[in-house]
Amino acid sequence: VDYSSERLKEKRDGVAAIERSSGGLATGLSGPHEASDWLWIGWPGDLGELSADEREAALARLREQRLEPVALSAAELELYYDGYCNAVIWPLFHYMIQQVPLFARYWEAYVSVNRRFAEVIAAEALPGDQVWIHDYQLMLVPELVRKRLPCARIGFFLHIPFPSSELFRTLPERDAILSGLLGADLIGFHTTAYLRNFASALLRSLERQKHLGLQPRR
C-alpha cells in the first residue's frame, strides 16, 4: 500500500495513458511487483478531466496490472497531500520547524484519506495476506486496518526521518500518529537513530516503549 502508484496521464487519441510513477518507492518495488502476485493500492492520479466512461476504462486497465486505485478529489489532494503531508509532516520530520504553519486545518483530511485506504485494504485482503504500508502519507492506516482485520499481518516502513521526541512532541496529533503506527506488527526505519527517536516518542507520549521489541539491523 502506497500513496502513489501508476498515474493516469493526459489522454492520447481519446484514451487515458498510464505512466509509471517516478517516485523512488514505486521505482524500487516495480520489479518485485511485476514478478509476483502482489496487489498495489495507491492514488491513480488526477481523474477530473476524464468522462465517466473513460474513467471506468482507465481504472479497469490499472486493475488488470494488479493496481487497485484510491481516487482522491482535488480538495482532498490540497488538504491531505499538499496540506498535512507536505506542509506539516514533511518539514517537521526534517527539522524544518520554521516552515510548519502555526494553525493547520488539514488533520481531518489526513484522517479521512487514511480511513479510505484502510477500507480498500480490508475489502481486498484475503486470509493469509501480508499488508505492507509505506511512508508518512499513511501513518494512521496500520491501526485502521487492524481494527478491520484483527488477524492481519501488517508491516510499515517510514521512508523519511523520524524526528527527535522533543520535536515530535510539538505536533498536536502526535498520539494519534503513534497509535496509528502501533497497529503494525513490524515498523521499519532507515537508521538506528530514527528507531531510537521513535522509541523515545513512545515512552514520552504513550509510555509504551517497554512493550516493544527494538531490533536495530546489524
N, C-alpha and C positions, 0 to 999 in steps of 0.2 A: 504494500500500500504506500503510495507516494502522492504528494500533492500534484506533481507533474506527471505527464505521460506523453504518448504520441499526440501531436497537435493537429487540429483541423485548420488548414490554411486557406488562403483565398481560393475561390472557385476557378477551375481551369476547364474551359469548354463546357461550362454548366455543371461541373461535378466538383465537389469539395475535395481538395487534395489533402492527403495525410502526410505530415512531415515529422520525423523523429525529433523529440526534444533535444536541445543542445546541452542540457544540464549535465553535470558530471555524474550524478547518480544514475540518470536514465541511460547515459552512455556506458557507464561501468557495468550495469546489470543487463544491458540489452542482449549480450551474448548468452549468458545463462538463461534468460527468459526464452530466447528462441530455441535453446537446446533442451528445454524442459516443458512441463505441462503447467507452469505457473499461471496464475491469473493476476494481472497487474491492474490495480484500481487507481485511477487518477483523474485529474481535470483534463478534459479533451481540448481545451482552447475555447475561443470566443465563437459561440454558435449563433450570435444575434443576427447575422446577415443571411442566414440560411432559411429557406422556406421550411414548412413543416415536413414536407416530403423529402427535401434534400437533407434535412437534419436526421430523419429516421434512417435514410440510406447510409449516411456517413457513420452514424453510430453503429449500424449493423456491420459495416466494414471493420470498425475498430474491434467489435466483439469477435469477429472472425479471427483476429490476431490475438485473442485472449487478453484484450484490453477493455476493462469494464469502466465506462466513463461516469464521472460525477460532475454534472453540469452546474455551473455557478453563474448567477446573474451579474450584470455589470456593477450593480450596487454591492453585491456580496464581495466581488473582487476588490472594490475600492475600500470597503470597511475591514474585510478579513485579511486580504493579502497585502495590499498597499498600506492598510491601516495597522492592525495589531501585529501581523507577522513582521513587516518590514519597517514600520515606524516605531514599534515598541520593542519586540523581542530581539530583532537583529542588532540594533545599536546597543541595547542593554547588555546582551550576552557578549558583545565585542568591546565592552568597556568604553563605549562612546555615550556616556550617560547624558552629556550635554545636548545630544540630539533627540532624546526621548521627550515627547510632549508632556507638559505638566498635567494636562487634563485630556486623557484619551477616552474616546467614546466608542471604541472598537471591540470591546470584550464580548459583547453579546453576539456579534457577528462571528467571532472566532469560535465561540461555543456552538453556535448553530451549524457552522460548516463542519466542525469536528463531529458533531452528532450525525450529520448526513453521511459522512464517511463510515462511521460505525454502523449505521443502518444498512448500508450497502454491503459491508463486510459480513454482517450477520445474515443477510439474505443470500449471499453467495457461498458462504463457508460450508464445507462438507465435514462430516465426522472424521477426525484424524488430521485435518489440515493444520498446518503451521502458519500463523499470521505474522508477517514482518511489516512493521510500520516504520516509516522513515521521516525523520527530521522535525524541525521546530514548528512547522505549519500544523502538525497533527499530534501535539503533545497530550491532548486530552483523550485521544482515541483509545489507547490501551485500556483505561478504566471503563470507558463506554462500551467497548467490545466485551470486556469481562462481565459486565452486568447482563449482557445479552447472551453470551456464550461462556458460562462459568467454567467449563472444562477445556476451553481453547488453550492451545499453546501459543503464546504471544511473545514476540521479540520486538524491541525498539532500538533504533540507532540514531543518535544525535550527531548530525554532520557539521555542527558548529561548536564553538567552545561552550562549556558550562561555566558561568562566572563564579567568582568568589561568593561565599554565603553572605558576606556583608553587602555586596552589590545586589545579589538576588533578592535580598530582603526588602529592597526598595520597591519591588514590584507588588502592587496591591493584590494581584491574583496569584501570588506565589504558592499558597497552599493548594489551590485548585490544580495548578500545573503539576506540583509534586504528586498529588493524589492521582492525577491522570497518568503520569508515568509509572506509578507503582502498580498499575493494572497489568503491567508486563511481567512475564516470568524472567526475562533477561533484558537488561538495558546496557547498551554499548556506547562508549565514548572514544574519542581519538587518543587521549592521553591519560596517564595515571593522575595527573594534576586535575583534569576535568572530573574524573571519578571521585577524587577526594573532595572537590568543591561540592559535588552533588551530595555526597555523604554528609558533609558539614551542614548543607542546607537542610537536609532531612532531620538532622539532630537538633538544629536550632528552631526549625519551623514546626516539625511534626513529631519530634522526639522518636524517630523511627530507626535511627542508624543501627541500633543493636540487633535488629531483626534481619539485617541484610547480610548476604554473603558477598563480600567485596573481594574480587579476584583480579588484580592487575595482570595483564598479559605479560609474560616474560619473553 
